[in-house]
Amino acid sequence: MERASIRKNRFFFLAVIIAILNPVFSGLVLGLFMLFEPDFKKEGRIVLLFSIAWGIIAMLLLTRFRDVLLM
């Protein structure tokens, strides 16, 4: 039982790291995958919401600092 909990936590932290690095595609796909798994519904919601929020923030920052990045 404890081993499954450790594996579940590792998978959740890995999913969060992937969502941080690439929120738009990988984060959404991984969040949706976890949402449809019976053991990962709660974690899937967290990863999916985090991925959407981080993706919106990243897009807003990109549009705000577009001129600085192109110099």
Stockholm file with secondary structure:
# STOCKHOLM 1.0

chainA/1-71         MERASIRKNRFFFLAVIIAILNPVFSGLVLGLFMLFEPDFKKEGRIVLLFSIAWGIIAMLLLTRFRDVLLM
#=GR chainA/1-71 SS CHHHHHHHHHHHHHHHHHHHHSIIIIIHHHHHHHHTSGGGHHHHHHHHHHHHHHHHHHHHHHHHTHHHHHC
#=GC SS_cons        CHHHHHHHHHHHHHHHHHHHHSIIIIIHHHHHHHHTSGGGHHHHHHHHHHHHHHHHHHHHHHHHTHHHHHC
//
